Amino acid sequence: MPLPIRPLKFSVVVSTHNHELHLIKALKSVFAQEHEYNFEVIITDDCSRDRTREIIELFQLRYPENVIPLCQDNKLGPSENILQAFQKCRGQYTLLLDPNDYWTDTEKIKKQISFLDEHPEYIFSCHRFNRLNETLNEIQDDFHPVVFKNKPNGFEFGQERYFDYWLTQLSTMAIRTEALKDIPKLETFKYYWDTQLFWLLLLKGKGFVHPFFASVYRIKSETSDNKFDLLKQNSLTYLIIEELRQRYACNKHIKRIYELYQKNLSWSKSANKRQLNLNKVNNKNFTIVSDDNWGKEVYDAFAIPYQSPFIGIQIFNSDFIKLVKDFEQYIDKPINFINHSESKHQRSFRHCLDNDYPLGILGDIELHFIDYKSPAEALKHWDERKSKITLGNLFFKMDVSREENNLTTIEAFENINRANKVCFVNCHDKEKKVKDNSTIHLIDYWNPDSEIFFPQSLCSFDLMGWLNGKAVKYNKAYQPDKDIFITPDKRNYFFIQFDRNNIHALDSKFHPETHEILYNEETESAIINYDKSDLEYFCLSAQECPHPKTSDLFVDLSEKENRHIMVLAKGNPSHQLRLDFIGKEEDEKDTILHIDAITQPLQEDFQWIHFDFSFIDDPATTYLFSRIRSFYFYLNPQKPAQGTLELMAFYAGSMETFKELLE
């Protein structure tokens, strides 16, 4: 009598593409697991060109009852590849393993499945992981070990805290398979990464993080050859969060993280914006016709008046192609304004959530005046700037990163018989191909929110060559000449008096659960409510205050007489305040300068608290003092503390300048 077939307890999904280097180690770690469950390993390969398929075949021969290969005939991309595997999973639970990673605890699966069997209230469980820095051959802890400090038994998390910390990786997950079967429209996300998957799971219920280490996540060295890699990741993360916001606009947790990330990225905008050298442009009277604010950013970077009416406007691709084809006819047409409900593109809006901006019609083209409050304001600026158009020196820039299914749009733009036209595709849009002799440019550090990411577009695009009539082609290795930028002057002091317009310069993004930052209209001061246990802090960005375009975005306190900090504040007299700096090293790394010795007591009434750093005589810190971008505030450092700090003003610089400002 044949033995009964046991139901599958779990499925392991391994999604591969050219992973011969690490795949064997990953798969060995699966079959090294100690358990008595019936299981399957679904290995889905997306047209690998190396020995990946050969490795899959070897494991199938060795474990024919467990290994199920899914080899694609046509390349699908990472999203579709893994989604097809999800549809094949027959186990009660699904575990994920990135082929670059591997499991280290042989009882990992037994621990997670036993836990989920006993706790049906959780949708999935995950655990801690180590990071393997391959360049340094060094094992490091996961990204946020501090959150486990007071939670030795692990903890649950849901929507309300998920975005505060990046707690896990795909290879730590054990998921109830039924939760994967009806995830809403996962395949429709443009930027499908683990962020969306985790979020959609949390819409169904809570997850649990175990405190044990059970996997290794490979990373490249943080000392990257390209200092913009972090900006590239920031660009992608912004797009992911923005896409979630479009789908779940009413979710308060999505709203919070979106606003937080916009604030965080404002440093990226300011810290990398540098004034361009107008002397490098042969004809300084040029008109950029842009479908978003990229043209505005070009004029701002040159610090010249706008010579185009296409400022603060967004245009959909199909309309922009009409405009470029017959620009001279369209530009003389009158503008009429309509309601958003009348727009032919209303189903495709990506930029108008909670934003009632004027919508103009130029012939049959829609002009979305996203930076204006009224039709009168929009029309006033349009007419004024239209008079400055230089018809003999036009430049057309279109972005195809905002819209879906736009391969035909790209082709139509390519076929327009116009000089000086360029089409941007952001680096995350994997399906778009850059052709030789093309006007299409893959922008490695760009997305449609040009106000934030404009500086990165200059890392992939020869702006000066384009404006000088050069036939600019996409070049992956292109780097801008250093002399296209003007070397800015140094700022040797920093002063801020807090009001509603600049309160965002204070931030508790790294410890949001310990510091609440508010604004008091009556006292015109920042209110910081704190409840902390150790070295938690809040920070003040030195880039957020208005300053001349010719000024350096970093504060230069390299001269000893400039190293005075004055803080106008009041708080609990039994509590102390400490200040640290964060600045840029010569290798462009952010470095915190810790000065433990300088700690001052708070006072019950508003007083200027003086922090004197002029005694520091270490040559190694001179460069760091010259490139300060933020200040970190610690209340009762390394001790538990609860209370309220009121902060009215802040100054860094020489005492002589401080006295002049007070006068």
Secondary structure, DSSP 8 states (H G I E B T S, - for coil): ---------EEEEEEESS-TTTHHHHHHHHHT------EEEEEEE---SSSHHHHHHHHHHH-TTTEEEEE-SS---HHHHHHHHHHH--SSEEEE--TT-EE--TTHHHHHHHHHHH-TTEEEEEEEEEEEETTTTEEE--S-GGGGTT-TT-EEE-HHHHTTS----GGG-EEEHHHHHT-TTGGG-SS-SHHHHHHHHHTT-EEEEEEEEEEEEEE--SS-S-TTHHHHHHHHHHHHHHHHHHHTTT-HHHHHHHHHHHHHHHHHHHHH---B-GGG-S----EEEESSTHHHHHHHHHT----SS-SS-B--HHHHHHHHHTHHHHTTS-EEEE-GGG-TTGGG-SS-TT----EEEETTEEEE-TT-SSHHHHHHHHHHHHTT--TTSEEEEEE-SSSSS-HHHHHHHHTS--SSEEEEEETT-TT----TT-SEEEETT--S-HHHHHHHHTTTS-HHHHHTT------TT----GGGB---EEE--EEEE--TTTGGGEE-TTSTTTEEEEEETTTTEEEEEEEESSS--EEEESSSS---TTEEEEE---SGGG-EEEEEEE--TT-EEEEEEEEE-TTS-EEEE--TT-EEE--SS-EEEEEE-TT---GGGHHHHTTEEEEEEEESTTS-EEEEEEEEEEEEE-HHHHHHHH-
